[in-house]
Amino acid sequence: MNDIIDFDELKAAHLLPSPKGVVLKVMRLCQNEQVSLQELAKFIQGDPVMAGRIINMANAVNPNKNRLIASVTTDSLILVGVQSVRQLVLAISLAMSYKNGTCKAFDYGQFWSRSVAMGCAAQALAECVRIAPVAEMFACGLLAGIGRLGLASARPVAYSILLENFAGCTAKQVHAAEMEKFGIDHCSLSALMMKDWGIPVLFRDAVLFHEMPEKSLAEPASRQYRLTLFMQMAAKIADLCITPEPVTDELVLPVLEFGERLGIAHEQVLEAIARMSLEWQNWGEILQVETRSIIFPPPK
């Protein structure tokens, strides 16, 4: 059987994860440059989960920490940003709608646990160094692995076999195996799906290259390349969050050293991880995703 993937064919056959219902309506509203923020706020308020997450994100970026935001209003939408709202509701919709499937070797629960952890890590890192809007960093981190879910949805049998055969292999080996089998790897599929959803190229390219930044053609000093490294660091933190092993000094040290490359002091990284742990658990309750309390000890 030919398992080579044609993105347009998969999209036409509705074989890929995609937003539906209220979320699709919100995304279309956000695409309209003349959208009324009052109309958008009213529409979002009709979905309690969506409204709660927008409020949560608005409080995260609210400069007045002594006055918490309690409802979705035009002011809270301005704080988050209309395009950030669009990406946020998309990410939430996918996380809540695609929690199981027919790909036997694909761990759907662990996939979403890691995805939410990566989103929270990207958000926490963005609060340390303002490389991009916090809400957009969260959505980007949450969607970074969506190509894996796409492969599991479009080619469940073939992808299951590939996962079993290449368990424990390096990212480079897995990418090569996916290219040979499907004509595309999961990062490339993630980028294509994000493009189809109207997510800016800055974030698409960060996702495309975050597992192997050496393949990026961006200048090392550019914002694009730094964003790619930020996403790679968020992925490293997410991997530690879901590891079954105790989080030891030896496991933490590479993350702290990676932070140095991005100009983030060890103390800032540890503080970011502490915030990220709380956010991860908060999101986990809402999205019904398994999480745990994470405390990364500083190296001795």
C-alpha positions, 0 to 999 in steps of 0.5 A: 500500500502506498502511504505517501501523503498528499496534504491537499488530498488528506484535507479534502478527505477530512482525515486531519485534525481540524477545528469545528463548530463554535471554534471555527466560528470564532476563528473566522470572526478573528480573521475579519479585520472589521470584527466587533470586539463586543460581538467576539466577546459575547460569542466566546462567553457562550462557551464556558471552557473557552471563556475561562481559558481566555480569562486565564491568558488575559490575567497572565499578560495583565500588567495590573496583577492586583486587579484580576480579570473575571470576564471576557470583555473588549478590554480582555480581548485587547490585552490578549490580542485578537490573533492570539485569541484565534490561535488559542481557541484553535489549540484548545479545540484540538486538545479537547476533540482529539483525545483518542483514535485508532493508531495503536502505538500512538499514546494519545494521553501522553501526546496531549500531556506533553503538548500542554506541557510544551505550551505552558513552557513556551509561555513561561519562557516568553514571560522571561524574554519577550520574544513573542506575545505570550498567548501566541507562544502558548498556542505555538507550543501546544500545536508544535507536535500536531503533525504527529497527531496528523500522521496518527489520524491519516495513516494509523496502521503504518504510523503505528508500525513505524512508532514501534520500529523506531521507539527510542531512536533519535529525532533525526532517525525518526524524521528520516523514517517518516520521510521514507514512509510518508514523504513528509515528517511530523514537523513538516506536517505540523507546519502545513497544518498551521499554515492552513489555519492561518498561523503566521510563518514566524511560528510555523518555521519555529515549529518546522525546525525546532527539533533540528535547528541546524536545518534552518536557513535563518541567521543565528542572530535573527528573531526567527532562529531565536524563536526556534531555539525557544521552542526547542527549549520548551520541548526539552522541558516538556520531555522532562515533565513526562519522563517516568524517571525522577527529575534529577540534577543531571537531567536539569543541567542541560536545560539550564545550560540551554537557557544560557544560550538564550540569555536566561539565567539559571534562576529565571529558568527555575522560576519559569518552570515553577510557574509552568508547573502550576499552569500545566496542572491548571490546564490539565484539569480543564482539558482533562489531561494528565499532569503532575507537580514538577520541581526542578532542583538547581544543580549542586 
